[in-house]
Amino acid sequence: MGGEPLITIENAGKRFVTGVEALGPASLTVPRGAFLSLVGPSGCGKSTLLRLIAGLDTPTSGHLHWHGQRPRLGFVFQEPTLMPWATVEKNARLGLELLGTPEAQIRETVAGTLDLVGLSQFAKAYPRELSGGMRMRVSIARALAVDPQVLLMDEPFAALDEFTRERLNDELLMLWARRGLTVIFVTHSVYESVYLSTAIAVFTARPGRVSEVVAVDAPQPRGKAFRQSARYHTLCEEVSQALRSASGLEELGE
């Protein structure tokens, strides 16, 4: 991956207190402004690496190095993790409140962010009144409200139907371009990773290592034409082949 480096991960490993080697040694450099997807077998350490980048956990070997000042991060989990007793607006403002942001600024920022994700009309609604895709939009709005430079996303669309997933993929690409974000995105879907990414890091089975980084040399913005293009299908097969090789399936004749 080309471009100015944002974070370099050097031989990072993670061993849990149970003795399980969850990750590593894994090495990877993430350029500023990239949309990087992490793909690999279940349990290979993709989510563990995301937590290390977020500072929610620490590596037991190797290290992570930010180039320049550590940027502000937003984290979107696989489940929306919303407060069920709070409205959409109150859920979206949580991060700003924790940062001690002045009330007037919170109101202005939350209003703008909800408008950005298409939820302005649902500001006073509760999570139980929303669809799965709308709840995920609230989670994304909460992450964006703190004005992150880096957005970390751990399989955020895995539980959604295909139509909703594709629509949110398009919305995410719009947000990435509009906000100038760096996105690190965990997914099990080869098709999703190719559609979204500028590059895809393919992980081996646990303990996960980066086997290969596949560049997605397709222009932005993307849409239906890209999904139907020969280049899209060629890239999907390239990533699938890299994933089979990294998972050891070729040796098994699968």
C-alpha positions as CSV (number, residue, x, y, z in Angstrom):
1,M,0.0,0.0,0.0
2,G,1.4,3.4,-1.0
3,G,0.9,6.8,0.6
4,E,2.0,8.5,3.8
5,P,2.0,5.9,6.7
6,L,-0.4,6.5,9.5
7,I,0.3,3.5,11.7
8,T,2.9,0.7,11.5
9,I,2.3,-2.6,13.2
10,E,5.5,-4.5,13.8
11,N,5.5,-8.1,14.8
12,A,2.5,-7.6,17.0
13,G,1.3,-10.6,19.0
14,K,-1.3,-11.2,21.6
15,R,-1.5,-14.1,24.0
16,F,-4.4,-14.3,26.3
17,V,-4.2,-15.3,30.0
18,T,-5.7,-18.7,28.9
19,G,-2.6,-19.3,26.9
20,V,-4.3,-18.9,23.6
21,E,-2.1,-17.3,20.9
22,A,-4.7,-15.0,19.3
23,L,-2.5,-13.0,17.0
24,G,0.9,-12.8,15.5
25,P,3.4,-12.0,14.9
26,A,1.6,-9.6,12.5
27,S,3.1,-6.7,10.6
28,L,1.3,-4.1,8.6
29,T,1.5,-0.5,7.6
30,V,-1.7,1.5,7.1
31,P,-1.5,4.6,4.9
32,R,-3.3,7.8,5.9
33,G,-6.6,8.0,4.1
34,A,-6.8,4.3,3.2
35,F,-9.9,2.1,3.4
36,L,-8.3,-1.1,4.6
37,S,-10.3,-4.3,5.1
38,L,-9.0,-7.2,7.3
39,V,-10.2,-10.7,6.1
40,G,-9.3,-14.1,7.3
41,P,-10.6,-17.3,9.0
42,S,-12.8,-17.0,12.1
43,G,-10.7,-16.6,15.3
44,C,-7.5,-15.5,13.4
45,G,-7.1,-12.3,15.4
46,K,-8.6,-9.6,13.1
47,S,-10.8,-8.2,15.9
48,T,-7.9,-8.5,18.4
49,L,-5.7,-6.4,16.1
50,L,-8.5,-3.8,15.8
51,R,-8.7,-3.6,19.6
52,L,-4.9,-3.2,19.8
53,I,-5.1,-0.3,17.3
54,A,-7.9,1.2,19.4
55,G,-5.9,1.0,22.6
56,L,-8.5,-1.2,24.2
57,D,-5.9,-3.9,24.7
58,T,-2.1,-4.2,24.6
59,P,0.2,-6.5,22.6
60,T,2.2,-9.1,24.4
61,S,4.9,-8.9,21.8
62,G,5.9,-6.4,19.1
63,H,4.5,-2.9,19.0
64,L,2.3,-0.4,17.2
65,H,3.8,3.0,16.1
66,W,1.7,6.0,15.1
67,H,3.4,8.3,12.7
68,G,2.9,11.7,14.2
69,Q,0.4,12.5,16.9
70,R,-2.0,9.7,17.7
71,P,-5.2,10.6,15.9
72,R,-8.7,10.6,17.4
73,L,-10.4,7.2,16.9
74,G,-14.0,6.2,16.4
75,F,-15.0,2.5,17.0
76,V,-18.1,0.8,15.6
77,F,-18.7,-2.7,17.0
78,Q,-20.5,-5.6,15.4
79,E,-23.5,-4.9,17.5
80,P,-24.8,-1.3,17.8
81,T,-24.4,-1.4,21.6
82,L,-27.0,1.3,22.1
83,M,-28.5,2.4,25.4
84,P,-32.1,1.1,25.1
85,W,-33.5,3.7,27.5
86,A,-32.0,6.6,25.5
87,T,-33.2,8.3,22.4
88,V,-31.2,8.3,19.1
89,E,-30.0,11.8,19.9
90,K,-28.9,10.9,23.4
91,N,-27.0,7.8,22.1
92,A,-25.3,9.8,19.5
93,R,-24.0,12.4,22.0
94,L,-22.5,9.9,24.4
95,G,-18.9,10.3,23.2
96,L,-19.0,14.0,23.2
97,E,-20.3,14.1,26.8
98,L,-17.5,11.8,27.9
99,L,-15.1,14.3,26.3
100,G,-16.6,17.1,28.2
101,T,-17.7,19.0,25.1
102,P,-19.8,22.1,25.8
103,E,-23.6,21.6,25.5
104,A,-24.1,24.0,22.7
105,Q,-21.4,22.3,20.6
106,I,-22.9,18.9,21.4
107,R,-26.3,19.9,20.1
108,E,-24.9,21.4,16.9
109,T,-22.6,18.4,16.3
110,V,-25.2,15.7,17.0
111,A,-27.7,17.4,14.8
112,G,-25.2,17.6,11.9
113,T,-24.1,14.0,12.4
114,L,-27.6,12.6,12.5
115,D,-28.4,14.5,9.3
116,L,-25.3,13.1,7.7
117,V,-26.4,9.5,8.4
118,G,-30.1,10.2,7.5
119,L,-31.6,10.0,11.0
120,S,-32.6,13.6,11.7
121,Q,-36.3,12.6,11.7
122,F,-35.6,9.9,14.2
123,A,-33.7,11.9,16.8
124,K,-36.4,11.4,19.5
125,A,-37.0,7.7,18.7
126,Y,-35.7,4.8,20.8
127,P,-33.6,1.9,19.6
128,R,-36.5,-0.5,19.9
129,E,-38.4,1.6,17.3
130,L,-35.6,1.3,14.7
131,S,-34.7,-1.3,12.2
132,G,-31.3,-3.1,12.4
133,G,-29.8,-0.9,9.7
134,M,-31.0,2.3,11.4
135,R,-29.6,1.1,14.8
136,M,-26.2,0.6,13.1
137,R,-26.5,4.1,11.6
138,V,-26.9,5.4,15.2
139,S,-23.7,3.6,16.2
140,I,-21.9,5.1,13.2
141,A,-23.2,8.5,14.1
142,R,-22.0,8.2,17.7
143,A,-18.5,7.3,16.4
144,L,-18.5,10.2,13.8
145,A,-19.7,12.7,16.3
146,V,-16.3,12.8,18.1
147,D,-14.7,13.9,14.7
148,P,-12.4,10.9,14.4
149,Q,-9.5,10.8,11.9
150,V,-9.6,7.0,12.0
151,L,-12.7,4.8,12.0
152,L,-12.4,1.3,13.3
153,M,-15.2,-1.1,12.3
154,D,-15.6,-4.7,13.5
155,E,-18.0,-6.5,11.2
156,P,-20.6,-3.8,11.6
157,F,-23.0,-5.1,8.8
158,A,-22.6,-8.8,9.4
159,A,-26.1,-9.3,10.9
160,L,-28.0,-7.2,8.3
161,D,-29.8,-8.5,5.2
162,E,-28.0,-8.1,1.9
163,F,-30.0,-5.2,0.6
164,T,-29.5,-3.1,3.8
165,R,-25.8,-4.1,3.8
166,E,-25.2,-2.9,0.3
167,R,-27.0,0.4,1.0
168,L,-24.9,1.0,4.1
169,N,-21.7,0.1,2.2
170,D,-22.5,2.9,-0.2
171,E,-23.2,5.3,2.6
172,L,-20.0,4.3,4.4
173,L,-18.0,5.0,1.2
174,M,-19.6,8.4,1.0
175,L,-18.8,9.2,4.6
176,W,-15.2,8.0,4.1
177,A,-14.7,10.3,1.1
178,R,-16.5,13.3,2.6
179,R,-14.8,13.2,6.0
180,G,-11.3,12.3,4.7
181,L,-11.2,9.3,7.1
182,T,-8.9,6.4,7.4
183,V,-11.0,3.3,7.8
184,I,-9.9,-0.1,9.1
185,F,-12.7,-2.6,8.5
186,V,-13.1,-6.2,9.7
187,T,-15.3,-8.4,7.6
188,H,-15.8,-12.1,6.7
189,S,-17.1,-11.1,3.2
190,V,-14.7,-11.1,0.3
191,Y,-17.3,-9.3,-1.8
192,E,-17.8,-6.6,0.8
193,S,-14.1,-6.1,1.2
194,V,-13.4,-5.7,-2.5
195,Y,-16.3,-3.3,-2.9
196,L,-15.3,-1.0,-0.1
197,S,-11.5,-1.1,0.1
198,T,-8.4,0.5,-1.3
199,A,-6.5,-2.5,0.0
200,I,-7.3,-5.8,1.8
201,A,-5.0,-7.5,4.3
202,V,-5.4,-11.3,4.2
203,F,-4.8,-13.1,7.5
204,T,-3.7,-16.7,8.1
205,A,-5.4,-19.0,10.6
206,R,-4.8,-18.4,14.3
207,P,-2.4,-17.1,15.4
208,G,-3.1,-14.6,12.7
209,R,-0.3,-13.2,10.5
210,V,-0.7,-11.0,7.5
211,S,-0.2,-13.3,4.6
212,E,-0.8,-10.8,1.8
213,V,-2.0,-7.3,1.0
214,V,-4.2,-7.1,-2.1
215,A,-4.5,-3.6,-3.7
216,V,-8.0,-2.8,-5.0
217,D,-7.1,-0.7,-8.0
218,A,-10.6,0.5,-8.8
219,P,-11.7,4.1,-9.0
220,Q,-14.1,5.9,-6.6
221,P,-17.0,6.5,-6.3
222,R,-18.2,2.9,-6.7
223,G,-21.7,1.6,-7.3
224,K,-23.8,-0.9,-9.2
225,A,-21.6,-0.7,-12.3
226,F,-18.5,-1.7,-10.3
227,R,-20.3,-4.6,-8.7
228,Q,-21.3,-5.9,-12.2
229,S,-17.8,-5.3,-13.7
230,A,-15.3,-8.0,-14.8
231,R,-12.7,-6.2,-12.7
232,Y,-14.8,-6.6,-9.5
233,H,-15.2,-10.3,-10.1
234,T,-11.5,-10.7,-10.9
235,L,-10.5,-9.0,-7.7
236,C,-13.0,-11.1,-5.7
237,E,-11.4,-14.3,-7.1
238,E,-7.9,-12.9,-6.3
239,V,-8.8,-12.2,-2.7
240,S,-10.6,-15.6,-2.4
241,Q,-7.5,-17.3,-3.7
242,A,-5.3,-15.5,-1.3
243,L,-7.6,-16.4,1.5
244,R,-7.6,-20.1,0.6
245,S,-3.9,-20.1,0.5
246,A,-3.5,-18.3,3.8
247,S,-6.0,-20.7,5.4
248,G,-4.1,-23.7,4.2
249,L,-7.1,-25.0,2.2
250,E,-5.0,-25.5,-1.0
251,E,-2.9,-28.1,0.8
252,L,-6.1,-29.9,1.8
253,G,-7.3,-30.0,-1.8
254,E,-10.3,-27.8,-1.1
